[in-house]
Amino acid sequence: MPKMKTNRGAAKRFKKNASGNFKRGYAFKSHILTKMSTKRKRNLRGTEAVGSADKKAVKRLLPYA
C-alpha cells in the first residue's frame, strides 16, 4: 500500500502536542486590523487546542503527525 499524503495546508495550520491534541492559531488577524482594538489583536496572537468535534477531521488530514 502506498504512503498516505499529508494535506500541506493543514500541516501549516496545525501542530500536534505531547498529549496528542492539535493546536491551532486564531483567525481574523491577517488584514484590516486598524479597526480592531489592540487588546483584541493581542489576544489573537496565542494558540488554542482544536475542538473535540474537529479533532478526528484534523487527524485524517495529518496521517503522520
CYANA upper distance limits for C-alpha pairs under 8 A (distance plus 0.5 A):
  4 MET  CA     63 PRO  CA      7.49
  5 LYS  CA     63 PRO  CA      8.17
  6 THR  CA     11 ALA  CA      7.70
  6 THR  CA     61 LEU  CA      6.57
  6 THR  CA     62 LEU  CA      5.73
  6 THR  CA     63 PRO  CA      6.82
  6 THR  CA     64 TYR  CA      7.91
  7 ASN  CA     11 ALA  CA      6.75
  7 ASN  CA     61 LEU  CA      5.83
  7 ASN  CA     62 LEU  CA      6.83
  8 ARG  CA     12 LYS  CA      6.90
  9 GLY  CA     13 ARG  CA      7.10
 10 ALA  CA     14 PHE  CA      6.43
 10 ALA  CA     58 VAL  CA      7.93
 10 ALA  CA     61 LEU  CA      7.04
 10 ALA  CA     62 LEU  CA      7.58
 11 ALA  CA     15 LYS  CA      7.61
 11 ALA  CA     62 LEU  CA      7.19
 13 ARG  CA     24 ARG  CA      6.71
 13 ARG  CA     25 GLY  CA      7.66
 14 PHE  CA     22 PHE  CA      6.56
 14 PHE  CA     23 LYS  CA      6.16
 14 PHE  CA     24 ARG  CA      5.63
 14 PHE  CA     25 GLY  CA      8.36
 14 PHE  CA     58 VAL  CA      8.48
 15 LYS  CA     22 PHE  CA      5.93
 15 LYS  CA     23 LYS  CA      5.94
 15 LYS  CA     24 ARG  CA      7.47
 15 LYS  CA     65 ALA  CA      8.20
 16 LYS  CA     20 GLY  CA      6.54
 16 LYS  CA     21 ASN  CA      6.22
 16 LYS  CA     22 PHE  CA      4.89
 16 LYS  CA     23 LYS  CA      6.81
 16 LYS  CA     65 ALA  CA      6.86
 17 ASN  CA     21 ASN  CA      6.19
 17 ASN  CA     22 PHE  CA      6.57
 17 ASN  CA     23 LYS  CA      7.51
 21 ASN  CA     49 ALA  CA      7.25
 21 ASN  CA     50 VAL  CA      7.71
 21 ASN  CA     55 LYS  CA      8.11
 22 PHE  CA     49 ALA  CA      6.22
 22 PHE  CA     50 VAL  CA      6.06
 22 PHE  CA     55 LYS  CA      7.82
 22 PHE  CA     58 VAL  CA      8.46
 23 LYS  CA     47 THR  CA      6.85
 23 LYS  CA     48 GLU  CA      5.99
 23 LYS  CA     49 ALA  CA      4.88
 23 LYS  CA     50 VAL  CA      6.21
 24 ARG  CA     47 THR  CA      5.97
 24 ARG  CA     48 GLU  CA      6.01
 24 ARG  CA     49 ALA  CA      6.60
 24 ARG  CA     50 VAL  CA      6.76
 25 GLY  CA     44 LEU  CA      8.28
 25 GLY  CA     45 ARG  CA      7.98
 25 GLY  CA     46 GLY  CA      7.09
 25 GLY  CA     47 THR  CA      5.16
 25 GLY  CA     48 GLU  CA      6.94
 26 TYR  CA     44 LEU  CA      6.13
 26 TYR  CA     45 ARG  CA      7.69
 26 TYR  CA     46 GLY  CA      7.81
 26 TYR  CA     47 THR  CA      7.08
 26 TYR  CA     48 GLU  CA      8.09
 27 ALA  CA     44 LEU  CA      8.10
 29 LYS  CA     33 LEU  CA      7.33
 29 LYS  CA     41 LYS  CA      7.51
 29 LYS  CA     44 LEU  CA      7.53
 32 ILE  CA     36 MET  CA      8.45
 33 LEU  CA     41 LYS  CA      8.27
 36 MET  CA     40 ARG  CA      7.02
 36 MET  CA     41 LYS  CA      7.29
 37 SER  CA     41 LYS  CA      6.93
 38 THR  CA     42 ARG  CA      6.57
 39 LYS  CA     43 ASN  CA      6.72
 40 ARG  CA     44 LEU  CA      6.85
 41 LYS  CA     45 ARG  CA      7.23
 50 VAL  CA     54 ASP  CA      7.05
 50 VAL  CA     55 LYS  CA      6.64
 51 GLY  CA     55 LYS  CA      6.64
 52 SER  CA     56 LYS  CA      8.26
 54 ASP  CA     58 VAL  CA      6.87
 55 LYS  CA     59 LYS  CA      6.69
 56 LYS  CA     60 ARG  CA      6.84
 57 ALA  CA     61 LEU  CA      7.06
 58 VAL  CA     62 LEU  CA      6.85
 59 LYS  CA     63 PRO  CA      6.61
 59 LYS  CA     65 ALA  CA      8.13
